[in-house]
Amino acid sequence: MALLTRPPKTAPAAAPPQTPAPPRSPHLVLVAALLSFFVISLDGSVVNVALPAISHSLRGGMADLQWIVDGYTLMFAALMLSAGTLSDRIGAGRAYALGLAGFTLASAACGLAPELGTLIVSRMVQGGAAALMVPASLALIRQTYSDPGKRARAIAIWTAAGSVAVAVGPVVGGLLTSGLSWRAIFFVNLPLGTVGLALLSRIPRSPRRQVPLDLLGQLSVILALTALTYAVIEGGRDGFAAPGVLITLALAAVSMTVFLVTQSRRSAPMVPLGLFTSRTVLVCLSAGFALNAVFYGAIFVLGMYFQQARGVSAVGAGAMFIPMCALISVVNMAGVRLAARTGARLPMALGQLVMGAGALLMLTVDAGTSLLIPVLLLIPIGLGGGLAVPSLTAALLESVPAERAGTAAAVLNTSRQVGSCLAVAAFGALIADRSAFQSGMTTSFLICGGMMLTTTVATALLLPRRTER
């Protein structure tokens, strides 16, 4: 994290802008940043195999289980935009500390939740705290590593930590749920959060930027995403022609319109709309949305498939994800090395193509398929994401000025989390009826394959060979 430089006593009153000095220990900054991303990503996937146990313990239906997953990702996505601004405003280190403390406390509340309402609200608080940490951790890396090569490697390590957490999440969730209780999947965050907070005492302060907070913009985007998620989840249960669903869809549209209008008229918007004039930014945001939708959607659907359609235990269902876990971080680093030689376009396009192929091959899986088949088909889904995400993240950050790193990271992660949230909402609606589970799963993977092929073509045709700012 960067130190503030101070002007000499003889400096004129109009001091130059503050610029960060090299930190005393850049590797310590990286450890702190990747620890936060690890616990956030772990919590995004660890809950999936515990859902049947939570349903049995707290007596919840499919819509309740969707909210347990989506309550987290919804607030993660909705608060990510202003979290980037807040990170720039109060300093990335302070934002990281605030988010990590809130996340740790919310994890304890999840583990102690006596009923579904408390659990869902606590998950939403977790997501909000996670939203604050992610752009702060990326901004720390961007500020600490000025050399593009070292920064790309640091981002790759940061991304690998999140990828490993996402991949091992189902395994950890299965082991904890079967061996202890579903509550243990939240208590495991407490020691990790404590270590992260201890690291902060050894990291220098980071610089601040005087940027205003856009409360109207933040409220409108929260309302838009919440209404849209509600409409998708409840539409799957009550039908999309239900009056409540139609009203919330209209509310989502109005709220998003308000958000776009406010951003276009503010002198210092939460999300500068000029950011979207960059072809690189648009491609990266679209690819990030699709990658997360496919990855988290597949884990959600297959977690329910293994346990509900095939009768596998929680620990057994978690074990089904081990082959994917074992290779994903290795591919992260391979993708970075490939991007260093060829630019981001090749690893991004190749990763999305591999993931799309894995999703389409899942169309062959049904209730009579050997369990080995979906386990093997998870490998290309995981490897494709592992190959594409580091290059995607680095390409986006290289395409924006350093002072916009926090905002750009927030926009990217918002796009990714919205993809996760809507995939779980939509796919959960498709598989909610157990008698139609197979057709719902087939439709879900058909959607996944279509999204991946579309963004693969967009990446190949529109992304420059080398990122230019």
FITI-902787 format. One line per field, with one value per residue (C-alpha): residue number from 1; x, y, z; residue in three letters. Coordinates in steps of 0.2 Angstrom, whole numbers, plus 2048, in hexadecimal, padded with zeros to 3 digits. Each point is the difference from the previous one (the first is absolute). Layout:
<nodes>
n: c(NUM, ...)
px: c(X, ...)
py: c(Y, ...)
pz: c(Z, ...)
res: c(ALA, ...)
</nodes>
This chain:
<nodes>
n: c(1, 2, 3, 4, 5, 6, 7, 8, 9, 10, 11, 12, 13, 14, 15, 16, 17, 18, 19, 20, 21, 22, 23, 24, 25, 26, 27, 28, 29, 30, 31, 32, 33, 34, 35, 36, 37, 38, 39, 40, 41, 42, 43, 44, 45, 46, 47, 48, 49, 50, 51, 52, 53, 54, 55, 56, 57, 58, 59, 60, 61, 62, 63, 64, 65, 66, 67, 68, 69, 70, 71, 72, 73, 74, 75, 76, 77, 78, 79, 80, 81, 82, 83, 84, 85, 86, 87, 88, 89, 90, 91, 92, 93, 94, 95, 96, 97, 98, 99, 100, 101, 102, 103, 104, 105, 106, 107, 108, 109, 110, 111, 112, 113, 114, 115, 116, 117, 118, 119, 120, 121, 122, 123, 124, 125, 126, 127, 128, 129, 130, 131, 132, 133, 134, 135, 136, 137, 138, 139, 140, 141, 142, 143, 144, 145, 146, 147, 148, 149, 150, 151, 152, 153, 154, 155, 156, 157, 158, 159, 160, 161, 162, 163, 164, 165, 166, 167, 168, 169, 170, 171, 172, 173, 174, 175, 176, 177, 178, 179, 180, 181, 182, 183, 184, 185, 186, 187, 188, 189, 190, 191, 192, 193, 194, 195, 196, 197, 198, 199, 200, 201, 202, 203, 204, 205, 206, 207, 208, 209, 210, 211, 212, 213, 214, 215, 216, 217, 218, 219, 220, 221, 222, 223, 224, 225, 226, 227, 228, 229, 230, 231, 232, 233, 234, 235, 236, 237, 238, 239, 240, 241, 242, 243, 244, 245, 246, 247, 248, 249, 250, 251, 252, 253, 254, 255, 256, 257, 258, 259, 260, 261, 262, 263, 264, 265, 266, 267, 268, 269, 270, 271, 272, 273, 274, 275, 276, 277, 278, 279, 280, 281, 282, 283, 284, 285, 286, 287, 288, 289, 290, 291, 292, 293, 294, 295, 296, 297, 298, 299, 300, 301, 302, 303, 304, 305, 306, 307, 308, 309, 310, 311, 312, 313, 314, 315, 316, 317, 318, 319, 320, 321, 322, 323, 324, 325, 326, 327, 328, 329, 330, 331, 332, 333, 334, 335, 336, 337, 338, 339, 340, 341, 342, 343, 344, 345, 346, 347, 348, 349, 350, 351, 352, 353, 354, 355, 356, 357, 358, 359, 360, 361, 362, 363, 364, 365, 366, 367, 368, 369, 370, 371, 372, 373, 374, 375, 376, 377, 378, 379, 380, 381, 382, 383, 384, 385, 386, 387, 388, 389, 390, 391, 392, 393, 394, 395, 396, 397, 398, 399, 400, 401, 402, 403, 404, 405, 406, 407, 408, 409, 410, 411, 412, 413, 414, 415, 416, 417, 418, 419, 420, 421, 422, 423, 424, 425, 426, 427, 428, 429, 430, 431, 432, 433, 434, 435, 436, 437, 438, 439, 440, 441, 442, 443, 444, 445, 446, 447, 448, 449, 450, 451, 452, 453, 454, 455, 456, 457, 458, 459, 460, 461, 462, 463, 464, 465, 466, 467, 468, 469)
px: c(800, 807, 806, 7FB, 80E, 801, 805, 80F, 7FD, 805, 7F3, 7F3, 7EF, 7F9, 809, 801, 7F4, 805, 808, 804, 811, 806, 7FB, 80C, 7FA, 7F6, 7FF, 7F7, 7F3, 7FE, 7FD, 7F3, 7F7, 7FF, 7FB, 7F0, 7FC, 803, 7F3, 7F4, 801, 7FF, 7F0, 7F8, 802, 801, 7EE, 7FA, 802, 7F9, 7EF, 7F7, 806, 7FA, 7EF, 7FE, 806, 7F6, 7F2, 803, 7FA, 809, 7FD, 807, 810, 802, 7FF, 80D, 80C, 7F9, 7FF, 813, 803, 7F3, 807, 811, 7FB, 7F5, 80D, 80F, 7FE, 800, 80D, 80D, 7FC, 801, 811, 807, 7F8, 806, 80F, 801, 808, 7F2, 7F2, 808, 800, 7EE, 7FA, 80A, 7FA, 7EE, 802, 806, 7F2, 7F3, 807, 7FE, 7EE, 7FD, 807, 7F5, 7F0, 7F0, 7F5, 801, 7FC, 80F, 80B, 7FB, 802, 811, 805, 7FC, 80B, 80E, 7FE, 800, 810, 808, 7FB, 80B, 80F, 802, 803, 80B, 80B, 802, 803, 80E, 808, 7FF, 807, 80E, 807, 804, 809, 7F3, 808, 801, 7EF, 7F9, 808, 7F9, 7EF, 802, 804, 7F2, 7F4, 807, 7FC, 7EE, 7FF, 807, 7F3, 7F2, 805, 804, 7F0, 7F4, 80D, 802, 7EE, 7FC, 80D, 7FB, 7ED, 802, 80D, 7F9, 7F2, 7FB, 803, 813, 801, 7FE, 80A, 810, 801, 803, 812, 804, 7F8, 80B, 810, 7FB, 7FD, 811, 809, 7F9, 80A, 810, 7FA, 803, 7F1, 7FA, 7FC, 7EF, 7F7, 7F3, 7F1, 7EE, 7F4, 7F1, 7F2, 7F2, 80A, 804, 7EE, 7F9, 80C, 7FC, 7EE, 802, 80A, 7F5, 7F0, 807, 807, 7EF, 7F7, 80A, 7FF, 7EE, 7FC, 806, 7F5, 7F0, 802, 806, 7EF, 7FC, 7FC, 80E, 80D, 7FA, 801, 811, 806, 7F9, 808, 811, 7FF, 7FB, 80E, 80D, 7FA, 802, 811, 806, 7F8, 808, 811, 7FF, 7FC, 80C, 811, 808, 7F6, 801, 802, 807, 7F6, 810, 807, 7F5, 806, 80F, 7FF, 80B, 7F6, 7F0, 807, 807, 7F0, 7F6, 80C, 801, 7ED, 7FF, 80E, 7F9, 7EE, 807, 80B, 7F5, 7F1, 808, 805, 7EF, 7F7, 80C, 800, 7EE, 801, 80D, 7F6, 7ED, 800, 80E, 7FF, 812, 805, 806, 812, 7FE, 7F9, 80F, 80C, 7F9, 808, 811, 807, 7FB, 808, 811, 804, 7F8, 80E, 80D, 7F6, 7FF, 813, 801, 7F3, 80B, 810, 7F6, 7F9, 812, 805, 7F0, 7F6, 7EF, 7F5, 806, 7FF, 7EF, 7F9, 807, 7FA, 7EF, 7FF, 806, 7F3, 7F2, 805, 7FF, 7EF, 7F9, 807, 7F6, 7F0, 804, 7FE, 7F0, 7FA, 808, 811, 80F, 805, 812, 7F9, 7FA, 810, 80B, 7F6, 802, 812, 7FF, 7F4, 80C, 80F, 7F8, 7FC, 812, 808, 7F5, 7FD, 812, 802, 7EF, 804, 811, 7FA, 7F2, 80C, 80D, 7F3, 7FC, 80B, 807, 7F5, 7F1, 805, 7F4, 7F1, 805, 802, 7EF, 7F8, 808, 7FB, 7EF, 7FD, 807, 7F5, 7F1, 803, 802, 7F0, 7F5, 806, 7FC, 7EF, 7FC, 807, 7F8, 7EF, 803, 804, 7F4, 7F3, 808, 7F5, 808, 812, 808, 7F8, 805, 812, 801, 7F9, 80C, 80F, 7FA, 7FF, 812, 807, 7F7, 807, 811, 801, 7F9, 80D, 80E, 7FB, 800, 811, 808, 7F9, 800, 80E, 810, 80F, 809, 7F7, 801, 7FB)
py: c(800, 811, 80D, 812, 80C, 811, 810, 809, 80E, 80D, 7F9, 80D, 7FF, 7F7, 7F0, 7F3, 7F1, 7F2, 7F1, 7EF, 7FC, 7EE, 7F5, 7F9, 7EE, 7FE, 7ED, 804, 80A, 7F2, 7F4, 80B, 803, 7EE, 7FA, 80C, 7F9, 7EE, 802, 809, 7F4, 7F1, 807, 802, 7ED, 7F7, 801, 7F7, 7EE, 805, 806, 7F0, 7FF, 812, 7FC, 7F2, 809, 810, 7F9, 80A, 7FE, 803, 813, 801, 7F7, 80B, 80F, 7F9, 800, 80F, 80B, 7FF, 803, 80D, 80C, 7FC, 806, 80E, 808, 7FD, 810, 80C, 7F5, 804, 813, 7FE, 7F6, 80F, 80C, 7F9, 7F6, 7EE, 7FA, 808, 7F9, 7EF, 801, 806, 7F2, 7F2, 804, 801, 7F0, 7F7, 806, 7FB, 7EF, 7FD, 806, 7F4, 7F1, 805, 803, 7F9, 801, 803, 813, 803, 7F6, 808, 812, 7FB, 7F9, 811, 809, 7F4, 804, 813, 7FE, 7F6, 80D, 80C, 7F5, 7FA, 811, 805, 7F1, 803, 812, 7FB, 7F5, 80E, 80D, 7F4, 7F9, 80D, 7F5, 7F8, 7EF, 7FF, 806, 7F3, 7F2, 808, 800, 7EE, 7FB, 80A, 7F8, 7EF, 801, 804, 7F2, 7F4, 805, 7FF, 7EF, 7F9, 808, 7F1, 7F4, 80A, 802, 7EE, 7FB, 80D, 7FC, 7EE, 7FF, 80F, 80A, 80C, 80E, 7FC, 806, 812, 7FE, 7FB, 812, 806, 7FB, 806, 811, 802, 7FC, 80C, 80E, 7FC, 803, 811, 807, 7FD, 808, 812, 80C, 802, 811, 808, 808, 80E, 7F8, 803, 7F1, 7FE, 7FB, 801, 7F6, 7F3, 7FF, 7FE, 7F2, 7F7, 801, 7FB, 7F0, 7FB, 802, 7F7, 7F1, 7FF, 800, 7F1, 7F6, 803, 7FE, 7EF, 7FC, 80A, 802, 80F, 807, 802, 812, 801, 7FA, 80C, 80F, 7FC, 7FE, 811, 807, 7F9, 808, 811, 7FF, 7FC, 80F, 80B, 7F9, 804, 811, 805, 7FA, 809, 811, 7FF, 809, 7F2, 7F1, 7F0, 7F7, 80B, 7FB, 805, 7F0, 7F6, 808, 7F5, 7F0, 7F7, 805, 7FA, 7EF, 7FD, 804, 7F5, 7F2, 802, 7FF, 7F0, 7F8, 802, 7FB, 7F0, 7FB, 804, 7FA, 7F0, 7FD, 805, 7F4, 7F2, 801, 7FE, 7F2, 7F6, 800, 801, 7F7, 7F3, 7FF, 804, 806, 812, 7FA, 7F5, 80E, 80B, 7F3, 800, 811, 7FB, 7FC, 812, 807, 7F7, 809, 811, 80A, 7F8, 806, 811, 802, 7F8, 80D, 80E, 7F9, 7FE, 812, 806, 7F9, 803, 80D, 7FD, 7FC, 7EE, 7F9, 809, 7F9, 7EF, 7FF, 805, 7F3, 7F2, 805, 801, 7EF, 7F8, 808, 7F9, 7EF, 800, 7FE, 7EE, 7FE, 7F9, 7F6, 7F0, 807, 7F9, 80D, 800, 809, 810, 800, 7FF, 80D, 80C, 801, 80A, 80C, 803, 801, 80B, 80D, 7FE, 804, 80F, 809, 806, 807, 808, 809, 806, 806, 80A, 808, 804, 809, 80D, 80D, 7FB, 80C, 7F7, 7EF, 7FF, 805, 7F5, 7F1, 804, 800, 7F0, 7F7, 807, 7F9, 7EF, 7FF, 805, 7F1, 7F4, 807, 7FF, 7EF, 7F9, 809, 7FA, 7EE, 7FE, 804, 7F4, 7F1, 805, 7F3, 7EF, 7F7, 80C, 800, 7F8, 80C, 80E, 7FB, 7FD, 812, 807, 7F9, 804, 812, 7FF, 7F9, 80E, 80E, 7F9, 7FE, 812, 808, 7F5, 807, 812, 7FE, 7F9, 80E, 80F, 7FF, 808, 7F5, 80B, 80B, 812, 80E)
pz: c(800, 7FC, 80B, 7FF, 7FA, 809, 7F9, 808, 80C, 7F3, 7F4, 7F9, 807, 7F0, 803, 7F2, 801, 80B, 7F8, 808, 804, 7FF, 80F, 80C, 7FC, 7F0, 803, 811, 7F6, 7F4, 80E, 808, 7F0, 7FB, 811, 7FE, 7EF, 806, 80E, 7F5, 7F2, 80C, 808, 7EF, 7FC, 811, 803, 7F0, 807, 811, 7F8, 803, 812, 803, 7F8, 80B, 810, 7FD, 7F6, 7F0, 7EE, 7F0, 800, 811, 7FB, 7F1, 80B, 80C, 7F1, 7F7, 80F, 801, 7EE, 7FE, 80D, 7FA, 7EF, 805, 80C, 7F6, 7F6, 80E, 809, 7F3, 802, 813, 7FE, 7F7, 80C, 811, 7F9, 7FB, 811, 80A, 7F5, 801, 813, 801, 7F4, 808, 811, 7FA, 7F7, 80F, 80B, 7F3, 7FE, 813, 7FE, 7F2, 80A, 80F, 7F6, 808, 7F0, 7EE, 801, 80B, 7F5, 7F0, 808, 807, 7EF, 7F8, 80D, 7FB, 7EE, 804, 80A, 7F2, 7F3, 80A, 801, 7EE, 7F7, 80F, 7FE, 7ED, 803, 80C, 7F3, 7F3, 80B, 807, 7F0, 7F3, 7F4, 7F4, 800, 813, 801, 7F4, 80B, 810, 7F8, 7FA, 812, 807, 7F3, 803, 813, 7FC, 7F3, 80C, 80D, 7F4, 7FA, 812, 807, 7FC, 807, 810, 801, 7FF, 80C, 80D, 7FE, 801, 80E, 80B, 7FA, 7F2, 80D, 7FF, 7EF, 806, 810, 7F6, 7FA, 812, 802, 7EE, 803, 810, 7F6, 7F3, 80D, 808, 7F0, 7FE, 80F, 7F6, 7EF, 7FD, 7FD, 7EE, 7F8, 7FF, 7F2, 803, 7F6, 805, 805, 7F4, 80C, 7F3, 7F4, 80D, 806, 7EE, 7FB, 810, 7FD, 7EE, 803, 80F, 7F6, 7F1, 80B, 80A, 7EF, 7FA, 810, 803, 7EE, 800, 80F, 7FB, 7EE, 7F6, 7FD, 812, 805, 80D, 7F4, 7F2, 80D, 805, 7EE, 7FD, 810, 7FA, 7EF, 808, 80D, 7F3, 7F5, 80F, 803, 7EE, 800, 811, 7FA, 7EF, 809, 80F, 7FF, 80A, 7FD, 809, 7F0, 7F2, 7F1, 7F5, 807, 7F4, 7F1, 801, 7F5, 80C, 80F, 7F8, 7FB, 811, 809, 7F4, 802, 813, 801, 7F6, 808, 811, 7FB, 7F8, 80E, 80F, 7F7, 7FC, 812, 807, 7F4, 802, 812, 800, 7F3, 80A, 810, 7FA, 7F0, 804, 813, 803, 812, 803, 802, 7F0, 7F6, 806, 7FA, 7EF, 7FE, 805, 7EE, 7FB, 810, 7FD, 7EF, 801, 808, 7F5, 7F1, 807, 7FF, 7EF, 7FA, 806, 7F8, 7EF, 802, 802, 7EF, 7F6, 809, 809, 7F1, 7FE, 812, 802, 7F0, 803, 812, 7FB, 7F2, 80B, 80D, 7F3, 7FA, 811, 803, 7F0, 803, 811, 7F5, 7FF, 813, 807, 810, 7F8, 7FB, 809, 80E, 7F8, 7F1, 808, 80B, 7F0, 7F7, 80F, 7FB, 7F0, 809, 80E, 7F5, 7F3, 80E, 807, 7F0, 7FB, 811, 804, 7EE, 800, 811, 7FA, 7EF, 809, 80C, 7F3, 7F5, 80E, 809, 811, 809, 7F9, 805, 80F, 7F6, 7F1, 80B, 808, 7F0, 7FA, 810, 800, 7EE, 806, 810, 7F6, 7F5, 80F, 808, 7F0, 7FC, 811, 7FF, 7EF, 801, 811, 7F8, 7F2, 80C, 80E, 7FB, 804, 7F3, 7F3, 807, 7F1, 7F3, 80B, 801, 7ED, 7FD, 80D, 7F7, 7EF, 806, 807, 7EF, 7F6, 80B, 800, 7ED, 7FE, 80B, 7F8, 7EF, 807, 808, 7F1, 7F4, 80C, 80C, 7FA, 7FF, 80E, 80C, 7FD, 80C)
res: c(MET, ALA, LEU, LEU, THR, ARG, PRO, PRO, LYS, THR, ALA, PRO, ALA, ALA, ALA, PRO, PRO, GLN, THR, PRO, ALA, PRO, PRO, ARG, SER, PRO, HIS, LEU, VAL, LEU, VAL, ALA, ALA, LEU, LEU, SER, PHE, PHE, VAL, ILE, SER, LEU, ASP, GLY, SER, VAL, VAL, ASN, VAL, ALA, LEU, PRO, ALA, ILE, SER, HIS, SER, LEU, ARG, GLY, GLY, MET, ALA, ASP, LEU, GLN, TRP, ILE, VAL, ASP, GLY, TYR, THR, LEU, MET, PHE, ALA, ALA, LEU, MET, LEU, SER, ALA, GLY, THR, LEU, SER, ASP, ARG, ILE, GLY, ALA, GLY, ARG, ALA, TYR, ALA, LEU, GLY, LEU, ALA, GLY, PHE, THR, LEU, ALA, SER, ALA, ALA, CYS, GLY, LEU, ALA, PRO, GLU, LEU, GLY, THR, LEU, ILE, VAL, SER, ARG, MET, VAL, GLN, GLY, GLY, ALA, ALA, ALA, LEU, MET, VAL, PRO, ALA, SER, LEU, ALA, LEU, ILE, ARG, GLN, THR, TYR, SER, ASP, PRO, GLY, LYS, ARG, ALA, ARG, ALA, ILE, ALA, ILE, TRP, THR, ALA, ALA, GLY, SER, VAL, ALA, VAL, ALA, VAL, GLY, PRO, VAL, VAL, GLY, GLY, LEU, LEU, THR, SER, GLY, LEU, SER, TRP, ARG, ALA, ILE, PHE, PHE, VAL, ASN, LEU, PRO, LEU, GLY, THR, VAL, GLY, LEU, ALA, LEU, LEU, SER, ARG, ILE, PRO, ARG, SER, PRO, ARG, ARG, GLN, VAL, PRO, LEU, ASP, LEU, LEU, GLY, GLN, LEU, SER, VAL, ILE, LEU, ALA, LEU, THR, ALA, LEU, THR, TYR, ALA, VAL, ILE, GLU, GLY, GLY, ARG, ASP, GLY, PHE, ALA, ALA, PRO, GLY, VAL, LEU, ILE, THR, LEU, ALA, LEU, ALA, ALA, VAL, SER, MET, THR, VAL, PHE, LEU, VAL, THR, GLN, SER, ARG, ARG, SER, ALA, PRO, MET, VAL, PRO, LEU, GLY, LEU, PHE, THR, SER, ARG, THR, VAL, LEU, VAL, CYS, LEU, SER, ALA, GLY, PHE, ALA, LEU, ASN, ALA, VAL, PHE, TYR, GLY, ALA, ILE, PHE, VAL, LEU, GLY, MET, TYR, PHE, GLN, GLN, ALA, ARG, GLY, VAL, SER, ALA, VAL, GLY, ALA, GLY, ALA, MET, PHE, ILE, PRO, MET, CYS, ALA, LEU, ILE, SER, VAL, VAL, ASN, MET, ALA, GLY, VAL, ARG, LEU, ALA, ALA, ARG, THR, GLY, ALA, ARG, LEU, PRO, MET, ALA, LEU, GLY, GLN, LEU, VAL, MET, GLY, ALA, GLY, ALA, LEU, LEU, MET, LEU, THR, VAL, ASP, ALA, GLY, THR, SER, LEU, LEU, ILE, PRO, VAL, LEU, LEU, LEU, ILE, PRO, ILE, GLY, LEU, GLY, GLY, GLY, LEU, ALA, VAL, PRO, SER, LEU, THR, ALA, ALA, LEU, LEU, GLU, SER, VAL, PRO, ALA, GLU, ARG, ALA, GLY, THR, ALA, ALA, ALA, VAL, LEU, ASN, THR, SER, ARG, GLN, VAL, GLY, SER, CYS, LEU, ALA, VAL, ALA, ALA, PHE, GLY, ALA, LEU, ILE, ALA, ASP, ARG, SER, ALA, PHE, GLN, SER, GLY, MET, THR, THR, SER, PHE, LEU, ILE, CYS, GLY, GLY, MET, MET, LEU, THR, THR, THR, VAL, ALA, THR, ALA, LEU, LEU, LEU, PRO, ARG, ARG, THR, GLU, ARG)
</nodes>
